[in-house]
Amino acid sequence: MVTVLYQFNGHANDATGKLAGILYGSPLFVNQAYVATQSLSLNSPGSNQYLEIPYVDLIARSFTIQLWIYLSTIIIQTETL
């Protein structure tokens, strides 16, 4: 069984200490969180912010991915012909 929990308490380390993530684009840690004390804010336009996690072999295993997303802004683009 593989268990991974990213609490984002000022870093991108996994709570088990085995699968630390790598942050790109300087995302911010904010004090608005559901599970832990902080969350990761990926909302700077044009900054290409993301979290890269190590490879986890999920082939031939059942798995669940759970996350909470808060959209602070939604941009809808429409095109008129």
Backbone as XML, in Angstrom:
<?xml version="1.0"?>
<chain id="A" units="angstrom">
  <residue number="1" name="MET">
    <atom name="N" x="0.846" y="-1.168" z="0.000"/>
    <atom name="CA" x="0.000" y="0.000" z="0.000"/>
    <atom name="C" x="0.897" y="1.239" z="0.000"/>
  </residue>
  <residue number="2" name="VAL">
    <atom name="N" x="0.500" y="2.214" z="-0.783"/>
    <atom name="CA" x="1.208" y="3.486" z="-0.838"/>
    <atom name="C" x="0.306" y="4.549" z="-0.218"/>
  </residue>
  <residue number="3" name="THR">
    <atom name="N" x="0.805" y="5.235" z="0.787"/>
    <atom name="CA" x="0.059" y="6.314" z="1.412"/>
    <atom name="C" x="0.876" y="7.582" z="1.273"/>
  </residue>
  <residue number="4" name="VAL">
    <atom name="N" x="0.253" y="8.619" z="0.732"/>
    <atom name="CA" x="0.921" y="9.900" z="0.537"/>
    <atom name="C" x="-0.009" y="10.984" z="1.054"/>
  </residue>
  <residue number="5" name="LEU">
    <atom name="N" x="0.528" y="11.907" z="1.839"/>
    <atom name="CA" x="-0.270" y="13.015" z="2.343"/>
    <atom name="C" x="0.586" y="14.269" z="2.320"/>
  </residue>
  <residue number="6" name="TYR">
    <atom name="N" x="0.165" y="15.215" z="1.509"/>
    <atom name="CA" x="0.850" y="16.505" z="1.442"/>
    <atom name="C" x="0.032" y="17.510" z="2.250"/>
  </residue>
  <residue number="7" name="GLN">
    <atom name="N" x="0.561" y="17.932" z="3.397"/>
    <atom name="CA" x="-0.153" y="18.862" z="4.259"/>
    <atom name="C" x="0.185" y="20.314" z="3.943"/>
  </residue>
  <residue number="8" name="PHE">
    <atom name="N" x="1.226" y="20.572" z="3.175"/>
    <atom name="CA" x="1.620" y="21.928" z="2.759"/>
    <atom name="C" x="1.818" y="22.873" z="3.936"/>
  </residue>
  <residue number="9" name="ASN">
    <atom name="N" x="2.464" y="22.414" z="4.973"/>
    <atom name="CA" x="2.767" y="23.250" z="6.126"/>
    <atom name="C" x="4.104" y="23.963" z="5.919"/>
  </residue>
  <residue number="10" name="GLY">
    <atom name="N" x="4.138" y="24.841" z="4.917"/>
    <atom name="CA" x="5.353" y="25.583" z="4.613"/>
    <atom name="C" x="6.332" y="24.850" z="3.730"/>
  </residue>
  <residue number="11" name="HIS">
    <atom name="N" x="5.986" y="23.654" z="3.284"/>
    <atom name="CA" x="6.870" y="22.865" z="2.417"/>
    <atom name="C" x="6.034" y="21.861" z="1.615"/>
  </residue>
  <residue number="12" name="ALA">
    <atom name="N" x="6.680" y="21.170" z="0.704"/>
    <atom name="CA" x="5.985" y="20.189" z="-0.135"/>
    <atom name="C" x="6.394" y="18.764" z="0.221"/>
  </residue>
  <residue number="13" name="ASN">
    <atom name="N" x="6.751" y="18.541" z="1.469"/>
    <atom name="CA" x="7.134" y="17.206" z="1.902"/>
    <atom name="C" x="5.902" y="16.357" z="2.183"/>
  </residue>
  <residue number="14" name="ASP">
    <atom name="N" x="6.017" y="15.081" z="1.872"/>
    <atom name="CA" x="4.991" y="14.115" z="2.210"/>
    <atom name="C" x="5.050" y="13.858" z="3.719"/>
  </residue>
  <residue number="15" name="ALA">
    <atom name="N" x="3.912" y="13.665" z="4.363"/>
    <atom name="CA" x="3.874" y="13.461" z="5.812"/>
    <atom name="C" x="4.607" y="12.193" z="6.237"/>
  </residue>
  <residue number="16" name="THR">
    <atom name="N" x="4.751" y="11.221" z="5.324"/>
    <atom name="CA" x="5.473" y="10.000" z="5.661"/>
    <atom name="C" x="6.980" y="10.176" z="5.530"/>
  </residue>
  <residue number="17" name="GLY">
    <atom name="N" x="7.410" y="11.273" z="4.879"/>
    <atom name="CA" x="8.836" y="11.515" z="4.691"/>
    <atom name="C" x="9.447" y="10.767" z="3.530"/>
  </residue>
  <residue number="18" name="LYS">
    <atom name="N" x="8.638" y="10.114" z="2.701"/>
    <atom name="CA" x="9.166" y="9.278" z="1.614"/>
    <atom name="C" x="9.058" y="9.918" z="0.233"/>
  </residue>
  <residue number="19" name="LEU">
    <atom name="N" x="8.040" y="10.749" z="-0.003"/>
    <atom name="CA" x="7.766" y="11.236" z="-1.351"/>
    <atom name="C" x="7.641" y="12.763" z="-1.376"/>
  </residue>
  <residue number="20" name="ALA">
    <atom name="N" x="8.732" y="13.451" z="-1.128"/>
    <atom name="CA" x="8.723" y="14.918" z="-1.125"/>
    <atom name="C" x="8.459" y="15.445" z="-2.529"/>
  </residue>
  <residue number="21" name="GLY">
    <atom name="N" x="7.625" y="16.489" z="-2.612"/>
    <atom name="CA" x="7.334" y="17.127" z="-3.883"/>
    <atom name="C" x="8.320" y="18.245" z="-4.171"/>
  </residue>
  <residue number="22" name="ILE">
    <atom name="N" x="8.309" y="18.698" z="-5.427"/>
    <atom name="CA" x="9.144" y="19.819" z="-5.850"/>
    <atom name="C" x="8.218" y="20.921" z="-6.344"/>
  </residue>
  <residue number="23" name="LEU">
    <atom name="N" x="8.378" y="22.121" z="-5.798"/>
    <atom name="CA" x="7.549" y="23.259" z="-6.169"/>
    <atom name="C" x="8.213" y="24.056" z="-7.289"/>
  </residue>
  <residue number="24" name="TYR">
    <atom name="N" x="7.412" y="24.474" z="-8.268"/>
    <atom name="CA" x="7.902" y="25.289" z="-9.382"/>
    <atom name="C" x="7.076" y="26.564" z="-9.476"/>
  </residue>
  <residue number="25" name="GLY">
    <atom name="N" x="7.701" y="27.657" z="-9.835"/>
    <atom name="CA" x="7.002" y="28.922" z="-10.040"/>
    <atom name="C" x="6.712" y="29.680" z="-8.766"/>
  </residue>
  <residue number="26" name="SER">
    <atom name="N" x="7.313" y="29.314" z="-7.670"/>
    <atom name="CA" x="7.161" y="29.999" z="-6.373"/>
    <atom name="C" x="5.714" y="30.138" z="-5.902"/>
  </residue>
  <residue number="27" name="PRO">
    <atom name="N" x="4.976" y="29.032" z="-5.786"/>
    <atom name="CA" x="3.625" y="29.134" z="-5.229"/>
    <atom name="C" x="3.687" y="29.545" z="-3.761"/>
  </residue>
  <residue number="28" name="LEU">
    <atom name="N" x="2.596" y="30.072" z="-3.262"/>
    <atom name="CA" x="2.541" y="30.546" z="-1.879"/>
    <atom name="C" x="1.848" y="29.528" z="-0.984"/>
  </residue>
  <residue number="29" name="PHE">
    <atom name="N" x="2.249" y="29.509" z="0.285"/>
    <atom name="CA" x="1.538" y="28.751" z="1.297"/>
    <atom name="C" x="0.644" y="29.741" z="2.028"/>
  </residue>
  <residue number="30" name="VAL">
    <atom name="N" x="-0.629" y="29.447" z="2.105"/>
    <atom name="CA" x="-1.579" y="30.363" z="2.739"/>
    <atom name="C" x="-2.238" y="29.674" z="3.933"/>
  </residue>
  <residue number="31" name="ASN">
    <atom name="N" x="-2.719" y="30.468" z="4.859"/>
    <atom name="CA" x="-3.319" y="29.934" z="6.086"/>
    <atom name="C" x="-4.810" y="29.673" z="5.943"/>
  </residue>
  <residue number="32" name="GLN">
    <atom name="N" x="-5.211" y="29.176" z="4.808"/>
    <atom name="CA" x="-6.589" y="28.753" z="4.573"/>
    <atom name="C" x="-6.518" y="27.295" z="4.164"/>
  </residue>
  <residue number="33" name="ALA">
    <atom name="N" x="-6.866" y="26.418" z="5.075"/>
    <atom name="CA" x="-6.698" y="24.999" z="4.792"/>
    <atom name="C" x="-7.867" y="24.196" z="5.324"/>
  </residue>
  <residue number="34" name="TYR">
    <atom name="N" x="-8.085" y="23.057" z="4.704"/>
    <atom name="CA" x="-9.155" y="22.162" z="5.131"/>
    <atom name="C" x="-8.605" y="21.018" z="5.986"/>
  </residue>
  <residue number="35" name="VAL">
    <atom name="N" x="-7.460" y="20.479" z="5.592"/>
    <atom name="CA" x="-6.906" y="19.315" z="6.270"/>
    <atom name="C" x="-5.818" y="19.690" z="7.265"/>
  </residue>
  <residue number="36" name="ALA">
    <atom name="N" x="-4.898" y="20.527" z="6.871"/>
    <atom name="CA" x="-3.767" y="20.893" z="7.721"/>
    <atom name="C" x="-3.866" y="22.371" z="8.092"/>
  </residue>
  <residue number="37" name="THR">
    <atom name="N" x="-2.744" y="22.957" z="8.449"/>
    <atom name="CA" x="-2.775" y="24.363" z="8.846"/>
    <atom name="C" x="-2.576" y="25.312" z="7.673"/>
  </residue>
  <residue number="38" name="GLN">
    <atom name="N" x="-2.041" y="24.820" z="6.564"/>
    <atom name="CA" x="-1.837" y="25.664" z="5.390"/>
    <atom name="C" x="-2.270" y="24.938" z="4.129"/>
  </residue>
  <residue number="39" name="SER">
    <atom name="N" x="-2.406" y="25.720" z="3.063"/>
    <atom name="CA" x="-2.683" y="25.137" z="1.756"/>
    <atom name="C" x="-1.756" y="25.778" z="0.735"/>
  </residue>
  <residue number="40" name="LEU">
    <atom name="N" x="-1.727" y="25.208" z="-0.438"/>
    <atom name="CA" x="-0.858" y="25.688" z="-1.507"/>
    <atom name="C" x="-1.675" y="26.552" z="-2.454"/>
  </residue>
  <residue number="41" name="SER">
    <atom name="N" x="-1.213" y="27.769" z="-2.709"/>
    <atom name="CA" x="-1.909" y="28.693" z="-3.587"/>
    <atom name="C" x="-1.173" y="28.772" z="-4.923"/>
  </residue>
  <residue number="42" name="LEU">
    <atom name="N" x="-1.858" y="28.341" z="-5.976"/>
    <atom name="CA" x="-1.290" y="28.336" z="-7.337"/>
    <atom name="C" x="-2.077" y="29.329" z="-8.182"/>
  </residue>
  <residue number="43" name="ASN">
    <atom name="N" x="-1.994" y="30.606" z="-7.853"/>
    <atom name="CA" x="-2.892" y="31.542" z="-8.526"/>
    <atom name="C" x="-2.225" y="32.775" z="-9.109"/>
  </residue>
  <residue number="44" name="SER">
    <atom name="N" x="-0.937" y="32.734" z="-9.358"/>
    <atom name="CA" x="-0.294" y="33.884" z="-9.985"/>
    <atom name="C" x="-0.352" y="33.726" z="-11.496"/>
  </residue>
  <residue number="45" name="PRO">
    <atom name="N" x="-1.105" y="34.576" z="-12.181"/>
    <atom name="CA" x="-1.257" y="34.448" z="-13.633"/>
    <atom name="C" x="0.085" y="34.507" z="-14.358"/>
  </residue>
  <residue number="46" name="GLY">
    <atom name="N" x="0.267" y="33.584" z="-15.282"/>
    <atom name="CA" x="1.468" y="33.568" z="-16.109"/>
    <atom name="C" x="2.711" y="33.039" z="-15.425"/>
  </residue>
  <residue number="47" name="SER">
    <atom name="N" x="2.597" y="32.548" z="-14.202"/>
    <atom name="CA" x="3.796" y="32.110" z="-13.483"/>
    <atom name="C" x="4.087" y="30.620" z="-13.634"/>
  </residue>
  <residue number="48" name="ASN">
    <atom name="N" x="3.175" y="29.859" z="-14.211"/>
    <atom name="CA" x="3.363" y="28.427" z="-14.419"/>
    <atom name="C" x="3.705" y="27.720" z="-13.106"/>
  </residue>
  <residue number="49" name="GLN">
    <atom name="N" x="2.880" y="27.897" z="-12.093"/>
    <atom name="CA" x="3.102" y="27.291" z="-10.792"/>
    <atom name="C" x="2.535" y="25.881" z="-10.753"/>
  </residue>
  <residue number="50" name="TYR">
    <atom name="N" x="3.314" y="24.967" z="-10.182"/>
    <atom name="CA" x="2.818" y="23.604" z="-10.009"/>
    <atom name="C" x="3.672" y="22.849" z="-9.000"/>
  </residue>
  <residue number="51" name="LEU">
    <atom name="N" x="3.164" y="21.697" z="-8.600"/>
    <atom name="CA" x="3.859" y="20.789" z="-7.693"/>
    <atom name="C" x="4.135" y="19.500" z="-8.446"/>
  </residue>
  <residue number="52" name="GLU">
    <atom name="N" x="5.374" y="19.079" z="-8.458"/>
    <atom name="CA" x="5.745" y="17.812" z="-9.080"/>
    <atom name="C" x="5.981" y="16.797" z="-7.967"/>
  </residue>
  <residue number="53" name="ILE">
    <atom name="N" x="5.303" y="15.666" z="-8.061"/>
    <atom name="CA" x="5.496" y="14.622" z="-7.060"/>
    <atom name="C" x="6.263" y="13.462" z="-7.687"/>
  </residue>
  <residue number="54" name="PRO">
    <atom name="N" x="6.973" y="12.688" z="-6.863"/>
    <atom name="CA" x="7.740" y="11.558" z="-7.398"/>
    <atom name="C" x="6.827" y="10.508" z="-8.031"/>
  </residue>
  <residue number="55" name="TYR">
    <atom name="N" x="7.413" y="9.712" z="-8.891"/>
    <atom name="CA" x="6.691" y="8.632" z="-9.553"/>
    <atom name="C" x="6.235" y="7.602" z="-8.521"/>
  </residue>
  <residue number="56" name="VAL">
    <atom name="N" x="4.972" y="7.243" z="-8.594"/>
    <atom name="CA" x="4.416" y="6.186" z="-7.758"/>
    <atom name="C" x="3.776" y="5.183" z="-8.703"/>
  </residue>
  <residue number="57" name="ASP">
    <atom name="N" x="4.233" y="3.954" z="-8.671"/>
    <atom name="CA" x="3.729" y="2.916" z="-9.564"/>
    <atom name="C" x="2.337" y="2.473" z="-9.108"/>
  </residue>
  <residue number="58" name="LEU">
    <atom name="N" x="1.324" y="2.861" z="-9.867"/>
    <atom name="CA" x="-0.056" y="2.511" z="-9.528"/>
    <atom name="C" x="-0.630" y="1.445" z="-10.457"/>
  </residue>
  <residue number="59" name="ILE">
    <atom name="N" x="0.218" y="0.872" z="-11.303"/>
    <atom name="CA" x="-0.246" y="-0.170" z="-12.220"/>
    <atom name="C" x="-0.637" y="-1.405" z="-11.412"/>
  </residue>
  <residue number="60" name="ALA">
    <atom name="N" x="-1.781" y="-1.965" z="-11.744"/>
    <atom name="CA" x="-2.322" y="-3.166" z="-11.103"/>
    <atom name="C" x="-2.656" y="-2.947" z="-9.631"/>
  </residue>
  <residue number="61" name="ARG">
    <atom name="N" x="-2.922" y="-1.697" z="-9.257"/>
    <atom name="CA" x="-3.354" y="-1.393" z="-7.890"/>
    <atom name="C" x="-4.608" y="-0.536" z="-7.971"/>
  </residue>
  <residue number="62" name="SER">
    <atom name="N" x="-5.462" y="-0.681" z="-7.016"/>
    <atom name="CA" x="-6.553" y="0.274" z="-6.926"/>
    <atom name="C" x="-6.032" y="1.467" z="-6.146"/>
  </residue>
  <residue number="63" name="PHE">
    <atom name="N" x="-6.532" y="2.653" z="-6.474"/>
    <atom name="CA" x="-6.044" y="3.846" z="-5.793"/>
    <atom name="C" x="-7.109" y="4.919" z="-5.788"/>
  </residue>
  <residue number="64" name="THR">
    <atom name="N" x="-6.935" y="5.856" z="-4.880"/>
    <atom name="CA" x="-7.831" y="6.993" z="-4.747"/>
    <atom name="C" x="-6.990" y="8.257" z="-4.713"/>
  </residue>
  <residue number="65" name="ILE">
    <atom name="N" x="-7.422" y="9.261" z="-5.450"/>
    <atom name="CA" x="-6.793" y="10.571" z="-5.376"/>
    <atom name="C" x="-7.848" y="11.520" z="-4.829"/>
  </residue>
  <residue number="66" name="GLN">
    <atom name="N" x="-7.518" y="12.190" z="-3.759"/>
    <atom name="CA" x="-8.463" y="13.090" z="-3.112"/>
    <atom name="C" x="-7.803" y="14.453" z="-2.963"/>
  </residue>
  <residue number="67" name="LEU">
    <atom name="N" x="-8.531" y="15.496" z="-3.338"/>
    <atom name="CA" x="-8.021" y="16.844" z="-3.165"/>
    <atom name="C" x="-9.169" y="17.807" z="-3.053"/>
  </residue>
  <residue number="68" name="TRP">
    <atom name="N" x="-8.863" y="18.962" z="-2.455"/>
    <atom name="CA" x="-9.839" y="20.033" z="-2.319"/>
    <atom name="C" x="-9.330" y="21.192" z="-3.156"/>
  </residue>
  <residue number="69" name="ILE">
    <atom name="N" x="-10.200" y="21.723" z="-4.000"/>
    <atom name="CA" x="-9.832" y="22.837" z="-4.872"/>
    <atom name="C" x="-10.778" y="23.999" z="-4.594"/>
  </residue>
  <residue number="70" name="TYR">
    <atom name="N" x="-10.201" y="25.170" z="-4.392"/>
    <atom name="CA" x="-10.978" y="26.385" z="-4.226"/>
    <atom name="C" x="-10.615" y="27.315" z="-5.374"/>
  </residue>
  <residue number="71" name="LEU">
    <atom name="N" x="-11.559" y="27.555" z="-6.256"/>
    <atom name="CA" x="-11.320" y="28.439" z="-7.389"/>
    <atom name="C" x="-11.656" y="29.861" z="-6.971"/>
  </residue>
  <residue number="72" name="SER">
    <atom name="N" x="-10.631" y="30.697" z="-6.876"/>
    <atom name="CA" x="-10.862" y="32.084" z="-6.460"/>
    <atom name="C" x="-11.351" y="32.935" z="-7.625"/>
  </residue>
  <residue number="73" name="THR">
    <atom name="N" x="-10.997" y="32.549" z="-8.836"/>
    <atom name="CA" x="-11.431" y="33.269" z="-10.031"/>
    <atom name="C" x="-11.667" y="32.266" z="-11.147"/>
  </residue>
  <residue number="74" name="ILE">
    <atom name="N" x="-12.740" y="32.460" z="-11.858"/>
    <atom name="CA" x="-13.022" y="31.631" z="-13.029"/>
    <atom name="C" x="-13.116" y="32.560" z="-14.231"/>
  </residue>
  <residue number="75" name="ILE">
    <atom name="N" x="-12.307" y="32.295" z="-15.227"/>
    <atom name="CA" x="-12.326" y="33.100" z="-16.447"/>
    <atom name="C" x="-12.948" y="32.272" z="-17.553"/>
  </residue>
  <residue number="76" name="ILE">
    <atom name="N" x="-14.019" y="32.764" z="-18.088"/>
    <atom name="CA" x="-14.699" y="32.066" z="-19.182"/>
    <atom name="C" x="-14.499" y="32.887" z="-20.431"/>
  </residue>
  <residue number="77" name="GLN">
    <atom name="N" x="-13.891" y="32.281" z="-21.407"/>
    <atom name="CA" x="-13.666" y="32.978" z="-22.676"/>
    <atom name="C" x="-14.630" y="32.440" z="-23.708"/>
  </residue>
  <residue number="78" name="THR">
    <atom name="N" x="-15.297" y="33.343" z="-24.367"/>
    <atom name="CA" x="-16.203" y="32.951" z="-25.443"/>
    <atom name="C" x="-15.742" y="33.609" z="-26.730"/>
  </residue>
  <residue number="79" name="GLU">
    <atom name="N" x="-15.981" y="32.943" z="-27.795"/>
    <atom name="CA" x="-15.586" y="33.465" z="-29.095"/>
    <atom name="C" x="-16.823" y="33.584" z="-29.972"/>
  </residue>
  <residue number="80" name="THR">
    <atom name="N" x="-17.017" y="34.744" z="-30.535"/>
    <atom name="CA" x="-18.148" y="34.980" z="-31.412"/>
    <atom name="C" x="-17.649" y="34.936" z="-32.850"/>
  </residue>
  <residue number="81" name="LEU">
    <atom name="N" x="-18.322" y="34.165" z="-33.664"/>
    <atom name="CA" x="-17.923" y="34.079" z="-35.082"/>
    <atom name="C" x="-18.738" y="35.016" z="-35.917"/>
  </residue>
</chain>
